[in-house]
Amino acid sequence: MNKTELVAAVAAKTGQTKKAAEESIAATLQVITGELAEGGTVQLIGFGTFAVKNRAARTTRNPRTGEPIQLPALKAPAFKAGKALKDAVRD
């Protein structure tokens, strides 16, 4: 499912227009992104938790040359599925 299909499905499920559904989805994603950018988490009970994970600096190898490359530490977005979502997918 891509964004257009998601907008259509939300519009059909809620009775909103596609434009209103698209604005709602965009606002939700902006709020989640903003919270993660500030280092916070977004927990949706039963669905899952969006959080920021810290990855340590590490040394890896360039696959072409075999030379070692130093990768810096970074922050990466992460999602942990909630129990209800896991159960729904398993069935």
N, C-alpha and C positions, 0 to 999 in steps of 0.2 A: 504494500500500500504506500503510495507516495502522498505528498502534501495535498494535492488536488483531491485525491480520493478520500483522504482523511477529512477534509473540509466538507465534502459532499455527504459523508457518513454522519458527521456531527450535525450538520444542518438537517438531515433527514430524521435523526434521532431526537433532536431537541425542538424541531419545528421552526427553527430560525432560518433566515435567509442565508445563502452561501456567504454573502459579504459579512454578515454579522458573525457567523461561525468562524470565518477566516480571521476576523479582528480578535475574537476571543482566543483562538489558538495562538495567534501572534503575541497577544498580551501575556498569555500564560508562559510562553517560551521566553519572552523578554524578562519576566519576573524571575524565572528559574535561573536564567543566565546571569542576571544582575546579582542575585543572591550568591551564586557560586563564585562570581568574580570578586566579591567581597570576602570570600573565604567561608561562607556559611553553608548550611545544608537545607534541603527542602525535603520534608518527610510527608509522604502521602500514605496514610495508614491503609494497609491492605494492598497497595500498589507497589510502593518501593520508596527508596531514599536516593536522592541525588546528593553527592558530596564531592569534595575536592580531596584528592590523594596526593601526597608528596612522594615523588620518586627520587631516590638518591642518585648522585652522580655515579657514573660507571664507565669502565673501559670496555670497548667492543672492538671488533675487527672489521676493516673494509673488505667485503667479499671479493672484490676484484684484485686488490693488491696484497691483502693479508696484513696491511699495516694497522697498528692499533689506533683507535680513535677515542678521544675522551668526550663522552656525552655529559653535558651539564645536568645538575639537579633541576627538576621542573615540577610544576603542579599540573595535574591532569584531572579532568572531570571523570567521575565514576558513578555507576548506578548499581544499586543492590536491590534486587526484586524482593517484594514482600511475600508473605506466606500465601495470601489469597491469589496473587498473580501466579506464583509457582504452581499452586494447586489447580488453577484454571488451565494452565498450559499442559500439565501432566495428564489430565483427563482426555 
